[in-house]
């Protein structure tokens, strides 16, 4: 039986990934320090659905992390653990550094010393591209867009680590890349755009699509930072998990970096999302605008051409269908969600 180890395994991405791989017959192992809202709840729900082994460990602890990897020697390690919010990184850059840089470094060193045949998939971010300074943008009443024929961002975009979060994730991104070159590790870096879906207990500065969906569902006022015309491409969690499984079987992905997201067809501004939610929920969506936040990109849309060409992967679930899934999940878990997010 193949073994998968997921760091941040009780989180949104980790939980969905655990279910998928367990149903495919893998032995599932999860590492998580349970610091994020909803993680304890996710563990309870996972126990109702699949078999797995859980380790309450913070990956910034090398000894504990390395002992687990040494013992398991997993076929696949998906590294989802880390600090995930730009605003949090600005308030506490040291914690951000320890979580994202040292945590990733510890995972890499553990694989290098004790499990060199393990394939590592590292969750990186579009924030490594910063404000995409080499591209000009324009806007209309509802959204920003790139000027010119090219309407998205590929892997050749210059790196520009912006905010402590961008610096820590970008550093980890490059460490993973270089450990493949220098030490021969089997690594893949996925530079993600916005992921959303079921079991995501979003907050204002991370998981904003699900967060705004939840607030709209309960009739709560939403905070918009900036003018609301910021655009991202949205990827439903099921499509990402299916990509993980594709990569787990591939021998063509060693030392590869891919931009991964919903692409142009699944791009929305905040204003457009709220309009869509208004129609789907058949109710007014209340919001108030606040000042721009440091490090917020006006627009980012993934170019998925490389991952599609090399692995025949592209998103299957459009934004409208994905939001329907989220609304259904919220409807089925109203009490739980209100309690966890204190709505």
WOURCOR-V656799 format. One record per residue. N is the residue number from 0. RES is the residue in one letter. SS is DSSP state (A for helix, B for strand, O for the rest). PHI is phi in whole degrees, -180 to 180 (none if undefined). D_LAST is the distance of its C-alpha to the last C-alpha in Angstrom with 1 decimal. Layout:
n = [N/N]
res = [RES/RES]
ss = [SS/SS]
phi = [PHI/PHI]
d_last = [D_LAST/D_LAST]
//
This chain:
n = [0/1/2/3/4/5/6/7/8/9/10/11/12/13/14/15/16/17/18/19/20/21/22/23/24/25/26/27/28/29/30/31/32/33/34/35/36/37/38/39/40/41/42/43/44/45/46/47/48/49/50/51/52/53/54/55/56/57/58/59/60/61/62/63/64/65/66/67/68/69/70/71/72/73/74/75/76/77/78/79/80/81/82/83/84/85/86/87/88/89/90/91/92/93/94/95/96/97/98/99/100/101/102/103/104/105/106/107/108/109/110/111/112/113/114/115/116/117/118/119/120/121/122/123/124/125/126/127/128/129/130/131/132/133/134/135/136/137/138/139/140/141/142/143/144/145/146/147/148/149/150/151/152/153/154/155/156/157/158/159/160/161/162/163/164/165/166/167/168/169/170/171/172/173/174/175/176/177/178/179/180/181/182/183/184/185/186/187/188/189/190/191/192/193/194/195/196/197/198/199/200/201/202/203/204/205/206/207/208/209/210/211/212/213/214/215/216/217/218/219/220/221/222/223/224/225/226/227/228/229/230/231/232/233/234/235/236/237/238/239/240/241/242/243/244/245/246/247/248/249/250/251/252/253/254/255/256/257/258/259/260/261/262/263/264/265/266/267/268/269/270/271/272/273/274/275/276/277/278/279/280/281/282/283/284/285/286/287/288/289/290/291/292/293/294/295/296/297/298/299/300/301/302/303/304/305/306/307/308/309/310/311/312/313/314/315/316/317/318/319/320/321/322/323/324/325/326/327/328/329/330/331/332/333/334/335/336/337/338/339/340/341/342]
res = [X/X/X/X/X/X/X/X/X/X/X/X/X/X/X/X/X/X/X/X/X/X/X/X/X/X/X/X/X/X/X/X/X/X/X/X/X/X/X/X/X/X/X/X/X/X/X/X/X/X/X/X/X/X/X/X/X/X/X/X/X/X/X/X/X/X/X/X/X/X/X/X/X/X/X/X/X/X/X/X/X/X/X/X/X/X/X/X/X/X/X/X/X/X/X/X/X/X/X/X/X/X/X/X/X/X/X/X/X/X/X/X/X/X/X/X/X/X/X/X/X/X/X/X/X/X/X/X/X/X/X/X/X/X/X/X/X/X/X/X/X/X/X/X/X/X/X/X/X/X/X/X/X/X/X/X/X/X/X/X/X/X/X/X/X/X/X/X/X/X/X/X/X/X/X/X/X/X/X/X/X/X/X/X/X/X/X/X/X/X/X/X/X/X/X/X/X/X/X/X/X/X/X/X/X/X/X/X/X/X/X/X/X/X/X/X/X/X/X/X/X/X/X/X/X/X/X/X/X/X/X/X/X/X/X/X/X/X/X/X/X/X/X/X/X/X/X/X/X/X/X/X/X/X/X/X/X/X/X/X/X/X/X/X/X/X/X/X/X/X/X/X/X/X/X/X/X/X/X/X/X/X/X/X/X/X/X/X/X/X/X/X/X/X/X/X/X/X/X/X/X/X/X/X/X/X/X/X/X/X/X/X/X/X/X/X/X/X/X/X/X/X/X/X/X/X/X/X/X/X/X/X/X/X/X/X/X/X/X/X/X/X/X]
ss = [O/O/B/B/B/B/B/O/O/O/O/A/A/A/A/A/A/A/A/A/A/A/A/O/O/O/B/B/B/B/B/B/O/O/O/O/O/O/A/A/A/A/A/A/A/A/A/A/A/O/O/O/B/B/B/B/O/O/O/O/O/A/A/A/A/A/A/A/A/A/A/A/O/O/O/B/B/B/B/O/O/O/O/O/O/A/A/A/A/A/A/O/A/A/A/A/A/A/A/A/A/A/A/A/A/A/A/A/A/A/A/A/A/A/O/O/O/O/B/B/B/B/B/B/B/A/A/A/A/O/O/O/O/O/O/O/B/B/B/O/O/O/O/B/B/B/O/O/O/O/O/O/B/O/O/O/O/O/O/O/O/O/A/A/A/A/A/A/A/A/A/A/A/A/A/A/A/A/A/A/A/A/A/O/O/B/B/B/B/B/B/B/O/B/B/B/O/O/O/O/O/O/B/O/O/B/O/A/A/A/A/A/A/A/A/A/A/O/O/O/O/B/B/B/B/O/O/O/O/O/B/B/B/B/B/B/A/A/A/A/A/A/A/A/A/A/A/A/O/O/O/O/O/O/O/B/B/B/B/B/O/O/O/A/A/A/B/B/B/A/A/A/A/A/A/A/A/A/A/A/A/O/O/O/O/O/B/B/B/B/O/O/O/O/O/O/O/O/B/B/O/B/O/O/A/A/A/A/A/A/A/O/O/O/O/O/O/O/A/A/A/A/A/A/A/A/A/A/A/A/A/A/O/A/A/A/A/A/A/A/A/O/O]
phi = [none/-74/-115/-118/-116/-118/-82/67/-70/-96/-82/-60/-67/-60/-65/-64/-67/-58/-62/-63/-72/-63/-70/-88/93/-83/-84/-104/-131/-125/-111/-163/-93/59/-86/-92/-60/93/-68/-65/-65/-62/-61/-60/-68/-62/-63/-79/-117/-141/-97/-161/-112/-114/-126/-82/-142/-98/-67/-73/-95/-66/-61/-67/-64/-66/-63/-66/-66/-62/-71/-83/45/-67/-68/-139/-124/-104/-96/-106/-68/148/-80/-119/-119/-61/-63/-64/-65/-70/-75/-141/-65/-67/-62/-60/-62/-61/-72/-86/-85/-67/-60/-67/-59/-64/-63/-63/-64/-64/-66/-59/-82/-124/-157/-67/-89/-70/-84/-111/-108/-104/-85/-103/-149/-67/-66/-67/-91/58/-87/51/-66/-90/-125/-94/-127/-135/-154/-119/-70/-116/-157/-88/-151/-77/-75/96/-75/-85/-108/-150/-124/-104/-73/-87/-62/-60/-73/-154/-64/-120/82/-56/-62/-60/-66/-70/-70/-67/-62/-62/-52/-75/-61/-62/-59/-76/-66/-72/-70/-83/-110/75/-75/-91/-126/-135/-112/-110/-91/-88/-92/-86/-104/-145/152/-66/69/-105/-94/-67/-134/-59/-103/-160/74/-66/-65/-68/-59/-69/-66/-63/-63/-64/-61/-90/73/-95/-75/-103/-90/-112/-96/97/-93/84/-92/-60/-118/-136/-95/-110/-120/-74/-55/-60/-68/-67/-63/-66/-67/-53/-67/-59/-67/-64/-99/-94/-103/-96/-107/-67/53/-116/-125/-131/-82/-137/-169/-76/79/-57/-65/-115/-97/-144/-87/-60/-60/-66/-63/-65/-65/-67/-66/-58/-68/-71/-91/56/-153/-68/-109/-87/-153/-138/-91/-128/-63/-60/-97/-61/83/-82/-74/-72/-153/-149/-135/-74/-95/-92/-60/-66/-68/-69/-66/-88/-134/52/-117/-156/-64/-107/-101/-74/-61/-62/-65/-61/-65/-61/-62/-65/-62/-63/-63/-62/-60/-78/-128/-54/-62/-61/-66/-62/-70/-68/-93/53/-87]
d_last = [42.3/40.6/38.1/34.9/33.0/29.6/28.2/24.5/24.9/21.6/19.7/18.9/22.5/24.2/22.7/23.7/27.0/27.7/27.4/29.7/32.4/32.4/33.2/35.9/37.5/36.7/36.2/32.6/31.9/28.6/28.2/24.9/24.1/20.5/19.1/16.3/12.9/13.5/17.2/17.9/16.2/18.3/21.3/20.9/20.7/23.6/25.7/25.5/26.9/29.2/31.5/30.9/31.6/29.0/29.8/27.4/29.0/28.3/30.6/31.5/33.6/36.7/38.5/35.8/35.0/38.7/39.5/37.1/38.5/42.0/41.6/40.0/41.7/39.2/40.4/37.2/34.7/31.6/30.2/26.4/25.7/25.0/23.0/21.5/20.2/22.6/20.8/20.6/24.3/25.2/23.7/25.2/28.0/29.7/26.9/26.6/30.4/30.5/27.9/29.1/32.8/33.8/31.7/33.3/36.7/36.5/35.8/38.8/41.1/40.3/41.2/44.3/45.7/44.8/43.8/45.4/45.2/41.4/39.9/37.0/34.4/32.5/29.3/29.9/28.4/29.6/29.0/32.5/33.9/32.3/32.8/35.4/38.0/40.8/39.3/39.2/36.4/36.2/33.6/33.3/30.8/28.1/28.8/30.9/33.6/36.4/39.9/42.7/43.1/40.8/37.2/35.6/36.0/38.2/39.0/41.8/39.5/40.3/37.9/36.4/34.0/31.6/29.2/29.2/27.0/29.7/32.4/31.1/30.3/33.6/35.6/34.3/35.0/38.6/39.1/38.4/40.8/43.5/43.4/44.3/47.2/48.5/47.9/47.9/44.4/42.9/39.9/37.7/35.3/32.7/31.4/28.2/26.5/22.9/22.0/19.2/18.7/17.5/16.2/14.8/11.6/12.0/11.3/12.8/16.2/16.6/15.8/15.1/16.2/13.7/10.9/12.1/12.6/9.2/7.9/11.2/11.0/8.1/10.0/8.1/10.7/11.8/14.0/17.3/19.6/23.2/24.6/22.5/25.8/25.2/26.2/25.5/26.8/24.3/25.3/23.8/23.6/26.3/28.8/28.4/28.9/32.0/33.3/32.9/35.1/37.6/38.0/38.4/41.6/42.9/45.7/45.5/42.4/43.8/43.0/41.2/38.4/36.5/34.1/31.6/29.2/28.8/31.7/32.6/31.9/28.2/27.6/25.1/24.2/20.7/22.1/23.5/20.4/18.5/21.6/21.7/18.1/19.1/22.1/20.5/17.7/20.1/17.9/17.7/15.5/14.8/15.3/17.0/19.6/20.1/23.1/24.0/23.0/26.0/27.1/25.3/27.8/28.4/29.3/29.6/30.8/32.3/35.9/36.1/39.8/40.8/38.5/39.6/43.3/43.4/41.1/40.9/37.1/35.0/31.6/31.8/28.3/27.8/24.6/24.5/25.0/22.5/19.7/20.7/20.4/16.8/15.8/17.8/16.1/12.5/14.2/15.8/13.0/10.1/9.8/10.4/7.9/4.9/7.0/8.1/5.5/3.8/0.0]
//
